[in-house]
Amino acid sequence: MIFTRSQQELFRMKRAGVIVAEVHELMKQHIKPGVTTMELDEIAENHIRRNGSIPAFKGYGGFPASICSSINHQVVHGIPGNVRLAEGDIISIDTGAQLEGYFSDAAKTYPVGKISSKAQDLIDVTKQSFYEGLKFVREGCRLSDISHAIQTYAESYGFSVVRNYVGHGIGTSMHEEPQIPNFGMPGKGPRLKKGMVLAIEPMINAGHYDVHVLSDGWTVVTDDGSLSAHYEHTVTVTEDVPEILTVC
Ligand code: MG
């Protein structure tokens, strides 16, 4: 079942969304050569807790941190640690907050210092693929219209769309129905209704789309070692243009 949320619920989700957006602003400020991913995690967790919310990722399925930090060929679910970021890396940060029982979730990929033009293209195309999908977040559209728009855009640049991980509904749990693949034919799946809340999150690889999980049980990497980028917002379906909840 796909829930639709009342105005009051959406207001709460928006407040959780602002906190997540502020964490991303802090990440942008602090991501630079030499910083460790554990330091970034501490900054994120402090901000989430200082605002009366709970890190949604910490303890989720046993995940040990408040952010996922995925560097270069790491796709998602990287665990923060002692690794220091280096000039030319790219790093995907994914984080979520729970406030008064309502969740928000957002991810972005950041450059570390000066990066290659190929890496910048991957970041830019991944971000824009989200916005291409967002055009179909509207009452009456079908769920896979979003998926198709993301895939078509990303592949037109020669990149590939990760198949094994998908976006999701979000509300009083971090992961709710429906699953939202970033690929597929248009015109399929449920019709979108006002009040549905979706976490749309293209994960785009510079090379092939196949991925695997490392022996830590979490970190997902590209099979071919190519770079990967991620972009996610929590968004609401309205009668008109969608509202992005994870902005400040
Ligand atoms: Mg998500």
Residues whose N, C-alpha, C, O or C-beta is under 5 A from the ligand:
A	BS01	MG	D105 A199 E201
